[in-house]
Amino acid sequence: MPVRYPSIAWLVLGVIASAAWFVTATRLMRLWGLNDAAPALGLLAAAVVALTLWRWAAADRRGMALAALRCPRCDQPLRTEHSHARPRGVATGIQRWHCGLCQYEHSEALTCPQCAA
């Protein structure tokens, strides 16, 4: 069964980090004389931290699913396809993953040992 939501550990880390950055940014803005803008800039810093952690968690989940050859959306087996690099290093190899059930597709530049030959 695919994990569609962040784990509790990511959620706790996101809340703590966002709160810490909110307090830090708000206090810095007040020290620098920006009293009226301090809460807004603190919220902006907290939102950036939360979004960054959410994207890291999503990338980790996708990477683990692709490594297991399972679809990150529907947990079905993925079909893989590799296009080898062209001779003399003109281009890199491409690895593609495709799910026949939900039509998920992902590709990455990936050069295998046979591509280097």
C-alpha positions as CSV (number, residue, x, y, z in Angstrom):
1,M,0.0,0.0,0.0
2,P,1.5,3.4,-1.0
3,V,2.3,6.0,1.6
4,R,0.5,9.1,0.4
5,Y,1.0,11.4,3.4
6,P,4.2,12.3,5.2
7,S,5.2,10.1,8.1
8,I,4.8,11.3,11.6
9,A,8.5,11.9,11.9
10,W,8.5,14.3,8.9
11,L,5.4,16.0,10.3
12,V,6.9,16.5,13.7
13,L,10.2,17.8,12.2
14,G,8.2,20.1,9.9
15,V,6.2,21.6,12.8
16,I,9.3,22.1,15.0
17,A,11.5,23.5,12.3
18,S,8.7,25.9,11.0
19,A,8.0,27.1,14.5
20,A,11.7,27.7,15.2
21,W,12.2,29.6,12.0
22,F,9.0,31.7,12.6
23,V,10.3,32.8,16.1
24,T,13.8,33.4,14.7
25,A,12.7,35.5,11.7
26,T,10.2,37.4,13.8
27,R,12.8,38.3,16.4
28,L,15.4,39.3,13.8
29,M,13.0,41.6,12.1
30,R,12.1,43.2,15.4
31,L,15.8,43.7,16.1
32,W,16.4,45.3,12.7
33,G,13.5,47.7,13.3
34,L,10.9,46.1,11.1
35,N,8.2,45.7,13.8
36,D,5.2,45.9,11.5
37,A,6.6,43.3,9.0
38,A,8.0,40.9,11.6
39,P,5.0,38.5,11.8
40,A,4.5,38.4,8.1
41,L,8.2,37.7,7.4
42,G,8.2,35.1,10.2
43,L,5.3,33.3,8.5
44,L,7.0,33.5,5.2
45,A,10.1,31.8,6.7
46,A,8.0,29.2,8.3
47,A,6.1,28.5,5.1
48,V,9.4,28.1,3.1
49,V,10.8,25.7,5.7
50,A,7.6,23.6,5.7
51,L,7.4,23.5,1.9
52,T,11.1,22.4,1.7
53,L,10.6,19.6,4.2
54,W,7.4,18.5,2.4
55,R,9.3,18.3,-0.9
56,W,12.2,16.4,0.7
57,A,9.7,13.8,2.1
58,A,7.9,13.5,-1.2
59,A,11.2,13.0,-3.0
60,D,12.3,10.3,-0.5
61,R,9.0,8.4,-0.9
62,R,9.3,8.6,-4.7
63,G,12.9,7.4,-4.6
64,M,12.1,4.5,-2.4
65,A,9.1,3.5,-4.5
66,L,11.2,3.7,-7.8
67,A,14.0,1.7,-6.2
68,A,11.5,-1.0,-5.3
69,L,10.0,-0.8,-8.8
70,R,6.6,0.1,-7.4
71,C,4.4,2.9,-8.5
72,P,4.5,5.9,-6.1
73,R,0.8,6.6,-6.8
74,C,-0.9,3.2,-6.9
75,D,1.8,0.7,-5.6
76,Q,1.5,-1.5,-8.8
77,P,4.7,-2.9,-10.4
78,L,6.5,-0.4,-12.8
79,R,7.7,-1.1,-16.3
80,T,11.3,0.2,-16.8
81,E,13.1,1.2,-20.0
82,H,16.7,2.4,-20.4
83,S,18.0,4.3,-23.4
84,H,21.8,4.0,-23.5
85,A,24.0,7.0,-23.9
86,R,25.3,7.8,-27.4
87,P,29.0,7.1,-28.2
88,R,31.7,9.5,-27.3
89,G,29.7,11.1,-24.5
90,V,27.3,13.1,-26.7
91,A,24.4,12.4,-24.4
92,T,23.7,10.6,-21.1
93,G,21.5,7.5,-20.7
94,I,17.9,7.9,-19.8
95,Q,16.0,5.6,-17.3
96,R,12.2,5.7,-17.6
97,W,9.6,4.2,-15.3
98,H,5.9,3.7,-16.4
99,C,2.8,2.4,-14.6
100,G,0.3,0.8,-16.9
101,L,-2.6,1.2,-14.3
102,C,-2.5,4.9,-13.4
103,Q,-0.3,6.1,-16.3
104,Y,2.4,7.4,-13.9
105,E,5.7,8.3,-15.8
106,H,9.0,9.4,-14.5
107,S,12.4,9.7,-16.2
108,E,15.9,10.6,-15.1
109,A,19.3,10.9,-16.7
110,L,21.0,7.7,-15.6
111,T,24.1,6.3,-17.2
112,C,24.7,2.6,-16.6
113,P,28.1,0.8,-16.9
114,Q,27.2,-0.4,-20.5
115,C,26.6,3.2,-21.5
116,A,30.2,4.2,-20.7
117,A,31.6,1.5,-23.0
